[in-house]
Amino acid sequence: MKQGCIGDETLFDRNAMSDPTASFLFALTNAGSERALKAEVAAAGRGWRPSFQRRGFVTFKCPVDDEPFTEEALGAAELAFSRRVCLSLGKAESEEAALALAPAGARVHRLIWDGKRLVRAEGEASEPAMGEGIVTLVAFSPEEIWVGFHRHRPGLSPDPGGMAGLEMPPESPSRAWLKLEEAARFFGLHFSREDIAVELGCAPGGVILALLRRGVSVIGVDPARLAPVVMASAVTERPEGPGDPPWVYHCRKPAALVGKRDLGTRVTWFLSDMNQSPAVALKECGRCIRMCPSIRSALITLKLTDLAEAADRDLWFGELRAMGFRTMRLQQLAVHHHEMALLATDRRA
Ligand SMILES: C[S@@+](CC[C@H](N)C(=O)[O-])C[C@H]1O[C@@H](n2cnc3c(N)ncnc32)[C@H](O)[C@@H]1O
């Protein structure tokens, strides 16, 4: 029995009220990344058919008409260009009607568009439990509200629409503070006072500021100057171990000139945020990572001139695998424009 149709496209099966199925999925992406998202879905060969689209929002129809999408389909859908994929349960003309389409008792996330832009993401402050059902209401206007459903699981951002809603501190010297903090929230990254991080392309120092405030000591590599707010923690000689308070050592040279002596033997985290092509950036990253057997995790911001370059993902993953990492993920975060985060973890000793 099919019910629950409001608008022209989405139906869900009320027979399975606790875990609905749906003929459509919707995916939230960054404004301007819709085409890249559709290309990624097509390349994955799942047969999802692109349907309705708004800026930052794309729906896909299931490959076979009488075989609707299930929660498992969402679990298998790890899309670099989507921060959140939901079963699409329909479209309603008021919030009350929207909630009537959703399974009862689920946590509610609200995403509010103002004209062409997503302006607000709202939800409870507490993190959802693993397996918890979440209803995402996407309000393009008070009279056009799309209803999505997913269950929280490992690897998913806990935040509404995968948007952490972070505010950069006014003293941060660059927006890169947001890149680090958003990645930490999205991927659930852990940093501790025992960590030493190296960052290639560290100036003026937004990422360093975020790391220092998390208690992490940093070796920053960049020929350009660091801002006074991070230079206040600078040391002139690199200490062997992490510090309390954490320190920053500015290795003021291009990445290609960095040697083992600059890095020492205790670096645990590797970061890179250079304005270089992915090929150049990954070459420099690989050289430095190979100098430090103690590195366990890497977060690399890749700058793309064209989002279609993300089709090289398997090549990038292969390079990271050759460096010893065992788990890789490529993800565009809300803070990114022509950039993506490449996360690599579980490096072999
Ligand atoms: C987007 S900015 C980095 C922002 C920085 N992560 C922050 O937190 O403020 C890019 C930086 O990459 C640096 N860069 C570009 N090529 C580099 C190279 N080959 N070696 C080291 N740094 C490089 C530039 O000097 C520039 O400061």
The ligand as an SDF file (V2000), in Angstrom:
LIG
                    3D

 27 29  0  0  0  0  0  0  0  0999 V2000
   44.9710   28.5650    2.2520 C   0  0  0  0  0  0  0  0  0  0  0  0
   46.5160   29.1240    2.8330 S   0  0  0  0  0  0  0  0  0  0  0  0
   46.6640   28.1990    4.3010 C   0  0  0  0  0  0  0  0  0  0  0  0
   45.8230   28.6640    5.4380 C   0  0  0  0  0  0  0  0  0  0  0  0
   46.3150   28.1030    6.7310 C   0  0  0  0  0  0  0  0  0  0  0  0
   46.1630   26.6700    6.8090 N   0  0  0  0  0  0  0  0  0  0  0  0
   45.6750   28.7150    7.9510 C   0  0  0  0  0  0  0  0  0  0  0  0
   45.2880   27.9620    8.8390 O   0  0  0  0  0  0  0  0  0  0  0  0
   45.5830   29.9340    8.0250 O   0  0  0  0  0  0  0  0  0  0  0  0
   47.6410   28.3650    1.7870 C   0  0  0  0  0  0  0  0  0  0  0  0
   49.0830   28.4790    2.2300 C   0  0  0  0  0  0  0  0  0  0  0  0
   49.8410   27.5150    1.5190 O   0  0  0  0  0  0  0  0  0  0  0  0
   51.1430   27.9960    1.4700 C   0  0  0  0  0  0  0  0  0  0  0  0
   51.8820   27.2050    0.4920 N   0  0  0  0  0  0  0  0  0  0  0  0
   51.6620   27.0800   -0.8400 C   0  0  0  0  0  0  0  0  0  0  0  0
   52.5760   26.2660   -1.3840 N   0  0  0  0  0  0  0  0  0  0  0  0
   53.3760   25.8360   -0.3770 C   0  0  0  0  0  0  0  0  0  0  0  0
   54.4940   24.9610   -0.3080 C   0  0  0  0  0  0  0  0  0  0  0  0
   54.9550   24.3600   -1.3910 N   0  0  0  0  0  0  0  0  0  0  0  0
   55.0470   24.7490    0.8900 N   0  0  0  0  0  0  0  0  0  0  0  0
   54.5700   25.3440    2.0080 C   0  0  0  0  0  0  0  0  0  0  0  0
   53.5140   26.1830    1.9950 N   0  0  0  0  0  0  0  0  0  0  0  0
   52.9270   26.4310    0.8160 C   0  0  0  0  0  0  0  0  0  0  0  0
   50.9520   29.4640    1.1000 C   0  0  0  0  0  0  0  0  0  0  0  0
   52.1150   30.2250    1.4440 O   0  0  0  0  0  0  0  0  0  0  0  0
   49.7330   29.8360    1.9430 C   0  0  0  0  0  0  0  0  0  0  0  0
   50.1100   30.4450    3.1350 O   0  0  0  0  0  0  0  0  0  0  0  0
  1  2  1  0
  2  3  1  0
  2 10  1  0
  3  4  1  0
  4  5  1  0
  5  6  1  0
  5  7  1  0
  7  8  2  0
  7  9  1  0
 10 11  1  0
 11 12  1  0
 11 26  1  0
 12 13  1  0
 13 14  1  0
 13 24  1  0
 14 15  1  0
 14 23  1  0
 15 16  2  0
 16 17  1  0
 17 18  1  0
 17 23  2  0
 18 19  1  0
 18 20  2  0
 20 21  1  0
 21 22  2  0
 22 23  1  0
 24 25  1  0
 24 26  1  0
 26 27  1  0
M  CHG  2   2   1   9  -1
M  END
$$$$
